[in-house]
Amino acid sequence: MNEIRNIVSDIKNGNIKPIYFLMGDEPYYIDKISDYIEKNILDEAEKGFNQQVMYGRDSTIEDIVSAAKRYPMMAERQVLIVKEAQDLSKNIEKLVSYAENPQPTTVLVLNYKYKKLDKRKKLHKAIAKFGLIYESKKLYENQVSDWIRRVLSGKKYQIEPKASQMLVEFLGTDLSKISNELDKLMIILPKETVINDKHIEDNIGISKDFNNFELRKAVGEKNILKANRIINYFSENPKNNPTVMTISLLNNFFTQLLLFHGLQDKSKSSVARALGVNPYFVDEYFLAGRNYPMRKVAQVIAFLRDADVKSKGVGANQTQEDILKELLFKILH
C-alpha cells in the first residue's frame, strides 16, 4: 500500500517515469495504478490525440515501440497503455533496446499480470534504471480481512470480523471481486456504518448461517446438529458451496489447530499472531483444541486428504454430497 501511495504521490508531483512495468500475481493493484495513470496524467483535451490503449494479444513488441516513439501532439506527453502485456511474454525481452533509451515524452505502461520479469536479464535492469517496476503480490488469506478493514476505514466504514471473514471465505483472495462487493455495500449503506453479517446476507447473498465459516465453527464446537444442517444446505446449493472449497477450508482450520497444539505460549495475542487470525476468533481455537487433541487432529487431516482426492474424482464412486457427509461423520466421531 505504501509503495502504491508513493507512485501516486510522485505522479501528482510531476515525477513521472517514461516506463511503468506493472507485474505480479495480484491484478487488482496493477489495474488500480494503470487506471490512475490513464485518468490523471493527461487532461481530457489532450487524451484524444495522445492517449492510446493497446492489447498484448493483438500487438507485437515492434508495434508498441513504434507507438511509443511517436511525439505527442499539442501536449507535453503521450500515454501508451499496454493491457494484458503478459501475452507478449515470449518476446518481452525485445523491449530492451527501447527500455535502455526510452522516449522522454512518452509514458509507457505495461500491465504484465500473473507473470514477472527475470531480474537477471537486461530488460529488468534497464526498466529499473530508467523507469519503474512494481510487483503486485497475492495476499495470503489471513491478510485479506485486514485489507478489507483498511479499505473500508479509508471510506469511513467499519466491518465486524465475522462479516469480513464471510467475504473472504465466499470470494477467496480475489481483491477485485471483494472490492466490487464492497463498492455495492458502500452504495447502499451510509458512511459510518459498521457492516455486519446481516448486511452481507441481505446485499451480497451469502447466508450468514449456512457458510463455511459457520461450518468450521460448528465442527470446532463438535456441534453435530448444526454441522449437519449446514452440510444439507450445501447439498441443496452446490454451485455456491463447492465441496473442494469446503474441504480446503476445513484442512486450513485443522492445520492451524495442529500448530495451536504445538505452541508453548498460548496467550491470546501470541495465538492470533502465530495462526495469522483475528484475535476475535482465537477463543474458537481454544475450544476446538479441547475437543480435538493433537492425535485426533492428525487423524482428521488424513481424513481431509482422502476426501480431497475423492472429491476430485480419484478412486471414488460417491457423490460430492456423500463424500462431505462421510467426512463430517469421521471428523465428529
Secondary structure, 3 states (H helix, E strand, C coil): CHHHHHHHHHHHCCCCCCEEEEEECCHHHHHHHHHHHHHHCCCHHHHHHHEEEEEHHHCCHHHHHHHHCCCCCCCCCEEEEEECHHHHHHHHHHHHHHHHCCCCCEEEEEEEECCCCCCCCHHHHHHHHHCEEEEECCCCHHHHHHHHHHHHHHCCCEECHHHHHHHHHHHCCCHHHHHHHHHHHHHHCCCCCEECHHHHHHHHCCCCCCCHHHHHHHHHHCCHHHHHHHHHHHHHCCCCCCHHHHHHHHHHHHHHHHHHHHCCCCCHHHHHHHHCCCHHHHHHHHHHHHHCCHHHHHHHHHHHHHHHHHHCCCCCCCCHHHHHHHHHHHHHC
